[in-house]
């Protein structure tokens, strides 16, 4: 079975045409993190668009092995990354998707 792929140029042109027909349609900016919390198995990030992402701690060994106090010592630098100074961990929000 053969599937036809849409060439990138055709996709870009279709998006441009759709955008012209819908002037209020804009490419959205990436969501920003606004809050972080944990349970026994996962850590959660709340985004400024109200979504919540839950990610297994085992994907991030430094967080998994950190104490509860170390996990709570996070800082959201730009909205696009979360930093834990004491355990030297940085996570980009886009990497959670």
N, C-alpha and C positions, 0 to 999 in steps of 0.2 A: 504494500500500500504506500503510495507516494503522497506526501503532504507538501503543499506549496507554502513557502514562507514569504511573508510580505517583506520586500526590500526596505531597508531603513529609510531611504529617500521617499518611498511611497508613504511610509508611515508618517514621516515628518510633514510631508505635503498634506496628508489627510488631517493631521492635527492642526496645521496652520489654517486650512480651510474651515475646519470646525470652529476654531478660535475666532475667525473673521465673522462667522455667522452668529457667534455668541460673544459679544464684546466684553461682557463681564466675566468671562471664563479666563482664569489666570492659572499659571503654573503655581502650585502652592509651595510655600517654603517648608522645609523640614520641621517636624514638631520638635519642641524643646521639652526637656525634663524639668519638672517643677517639684517633685517629691520622690523620696525613696523609702522603702520599708522592707522588712524581712519576715519570713516565717521559718520553720525548721528546714524546709526543702528548697525554697525559692527566694529570690529577691524581686521586688516589684518597683516599677518606675511609672509614675503618673506623668502624663504628657500634657502640655498646655491645650491640646485639643480634646481633653477629657478622657482619652484612652488610657488604659493601664496595661502594661506589659509585664507578665510574670515569666521569669527565666530561672531554670534550675541552677542552684548554687554550684553544682558539680562542674558546670561549664567554666567556672572561674575559681580555680583552686585557692587562690589567695583569699578570696572572700569566704570560701567554704571552710578554710582552716583558721580564719580570723575569729577572735572572741566576739561576743555580742557587742561589747563596748567599742571594739575596733570597727565593726560593721556600721555602727551608728555614727561614726565620725567621718561622714561623707561631706563633700562640697560639690555643688553644681557650679562649674566655672562659667560657661557661656550659655548653658542650656543644652548644648550639644554633647557635652562630656561630663562624666561624674568621676570625681577623684577622691581616693582614700590615701591621705598622706602617709599615715603610720605604716600601712602595709604596701605602699608603693603600687597601687592599683589604679588604672585609668580605664574607663569604659566609654566608648562612643555610643551615643543613643542609637545611631543608625545601625550599629552592629547587632542590636537586639531584634531587628526585624528579619 
